[in-house]
Amino acid sequence: MITRDIKCGICGYEGKVEALDTLDSVPKSDIFKILGKDSSTGFLHFRCPSCDLDLAVDPLRVIAANQIIGYPESTCQANRLPSIIWGILCLIVAIFILAKFSGWWTYIVAGILFFLAWGFFAPAKQIKEIPRE
């Protein structure tokens, strides 16, 4: 694995992305720890060793960049186009089912599709506010 350069967009600290070849060759104070990938936005998350913030990076920008620059997720813009397309598709199918078919099952299926459409259209802030137990 090739070591990648990364820079914190908040404090400006520069270092290397955590990888197998960085463990012995780079000081631990220069390694941006990989926190994982957010499945809802697709962003890769790293921890800045200087300011200890969770930084989000668009994986499509990582491919061509010489240096990765990470920002807090609230300042990143997620590509919402696939979500909007799925939301529109769910709305169209739900309306089609309600218009063409009759019976109690149509309300259940259409309700599920409307709920899915809301999930695709809802802002991330609204989804995060849903109480989880």
Buried (B, 14 or more C-beta within 10 A) or exposed (E): EEBBBBBBBBEEBBBBBBBEEBEEEBEEEBBBEEBEBBEEBBBBBBBBBBEEBEBBBBEEEBEEBEEBBBBBBEEBEBEBEEBEEBBEBBBEBBEEBBEEEEEEEBEEBBEEBBEBBBBBBBEBEEEEEEEEE
